[in-house]
């Protein structure tokens, strides 16, 4: 008897948010469930820690029920909650373990997050479970990874920031290509031609139709963003 096909569930949707004070990094966090593993793809930053825990709880899970964590790359908005998963196998490309000097998105203290983890080399072609394979998507960073998941509805590709949004895929251009525009374009082409559904880094999951973004799988959900005035406003509800 063969195993049922793996299932991809978005735990936290990704957003492309910015402000005059800088970027607000809310990446997509995805759960891949198979009969043999529960795989988390990216884990978000510390500001979304309780949101991640609540999202797992809605699936009847806690952090210790996740046995595998795949980090698409080492930028802060994708890895800060990794310290919740010291019990798990954590896959990260070797090139992501030593950020370049002055990299503002991978500060030196990132090493402290990785120090307590069971790090394994995330390399193109590594199989994690039947129908689930790590896919190299360099360009946004040198060691950017995706995850190819053969679901019952077709091939899903979890891309991190190699494909941050449907707009990036349509333009065939990554927002930021620290490892080179040519590599980034090749990774987008791989996603465009291989995937039936894309689970991007900072957008809602969407279908691929005739090599272009088709439709979103989920309706738009706007964030309730507040900047209260402590002297005059009621305190915000706990998060």
C-alpha positions, 0 to 999 in steps of 0.5 A: 500500500502506498502512502497518501500524497503529502499535503501543504497547509499555510500556517502564516501567510506572507506579506510584502510590507514596507514603511518609511521606517523599513521593511516589515518581514512577514514571510510565508510559513508552510506545513507539509504533512506526510505519514512519515514527517511533519515538515515546516518550511520557514518559521518567521521572526520572533515578532510572529512567534505566538502567531506561529504557535497559535497556527500550529495549535489550530492543526492540533500540533505543538512545536515538538510535533514538527520533526523537520524544519527547512529554512529557505535562507538565513534572512532574519524574517525566515529563521528567528523562530528556529530556536523553537525546534532544537529537537528537530532536523533543520535543513539549511544550505551551507552557503547560508551559514556564513553571511557576507560582511555588512549584510543587514538582513543576516546580522552576526547574531544569526549564528547564535540561533543556529548554534543550538540546532541539529543542522543538516546540509540542505542541498538540491535533490535531498529527499525528505519523504516520498514526494517531498524534495529539497530544490535549490533556488539560488539567486536571492541568496547563494544558498536559497532553497525551495521545497518541491511537494508532489500533492494529490493536486499536482506539483507544489513549489515552496519558494521562499524569496526566490519567488517572493510574489506573483508579481515577481514571477510574472516579471521573471525578476526576483526583488533582490538578487544578492547572488546574481540576477542570472541565477535568480532568473534561472530559479524563477524559470525553474519554478515557472515551468515546474510548479502547478502551485507556488507557495511564495515568500511574501504573497498568497499561494497561487496557481501557475497557468500557461507559465504565468500566475493564475489565481490565488488559492486564498482570499486576501486577508488584510492586516490590522496594523496599529500605531497607538498613541499611549497617552490617548488610545486604549491599550492594544489587545494581547497578541 
